[in-house]
Amino acid sequence: MTGPEQASKAAITRGFTLLELLVVMVIIGLLAGIVAPQYFAQIGKSNAKVARAQIESFGQALDQYRLDVGQYPSSEQGLLALRNAPQQAARWQGPYLKRDVPDDPWGRAYVYKRPGQHGEYDLVSLGADGQPGGEGEAADVVSW
């Protein structure tokens, strides 16, 4: 065989063996097994940081509300009192937040209680699991 026949036969025999493909797939799987957990752990930490920042922002708005009205909103009024004037708050000068009260980074409402067990009010995000307590990404993010 000479010329074009030899070139086409060489082109046909080129390629990867099944063993080479399996080795590449194992390497990709190992990399994914190492990188993916670290990536998702960073997402969980980011959500906790966002919740902490939002709780701090709510705390500042609640303090301004208290300065104007004389007391923090009741548990029934909740954080909505920072955007809409409650009927019992004659000296309300808000809104104290530029936007509506967002849900926490996990899509659930923040828990606001007045009086609180840890201060004049308690403000909590229940974390990824939506249950009190927890560790890691499931840990509560609190105002105290």
Secondary structure, DSSP 8 states (H G I E B T S, - for coil): --THHHHHHHHHH-S--HHHHHHHHHHHHHHHHHHHHHHHHHHHHHHHHHHHHHHHHHHHHHHHHHHHHSS---TTTGGGGGTS--TT-TT-----SSS-----TTS---EEESS-SSSS-EEEE-TTTTSSS-SGGGS-EE--
